Amino acid sequence: MYSEKISAHTTGSILKEATCELCGTRYTYRIERTGVGRSVNVMFLNPGAERAAEKRADDDLARKLEKAVDPVACPTCGWFQADMVEAMKKSGFKKLAITCGIIAGVGVIFTIFTAGLSLLLAPGLAAAGLASGTVYYYLCNPNADHAGPGTRHADKAWESRGKKATSRPGAPRRYGM
């Protein structure tokens, strides 16, 4: 059967707006993504296959840009917003999962060539990789070294915007408008 596989790529960017959860600063940053579309022209009977691939690439680009979040710290206080932290965690976790898969694969190959002498090596490496990935996901916090809500730094940031930091005894600090 004769067919032609057609691929289309399109790149675009938009400006995303964010509001800092810590100091309230509104800022924008540029996000760039690439959309991919594919189509098949079976027996060369579909002259619109190229346009279909381009449309799929445009639709893919629009979807990616709409959902995209890049980790860009607040230019005023350096705080990363919650959705940005989540995006960083997911990105790092995927990279770690790929690395763990490679390590487990090497362990399996090693087990095969050593006639089973290290039968627990591959599952052990996979379990260690999974455990370290889980720990990374829950402990990854780019704001860890930053003064968070309820600290003197946060109070100064709020007061510089004309807001009062108030708190109840025994409760976390709450910030009034």
Secondary structure, DSSP 8 states (H G I E B T S, - for coil): --EEEEEEEEEEEEEEEEE-TTT--EEEEEEEEEEEEEEEEETT--TTHHHHHHHHHHHHHHHHHHH-------TTT----HHHHHHHHHHHHHHHHHHHHHHHHHHHHHHHHTTTTTTTHHHHHHHHHHHHHHHHHHH--TTTTS--TTSHHHHHHHHHTT--EE--TTS--EE--
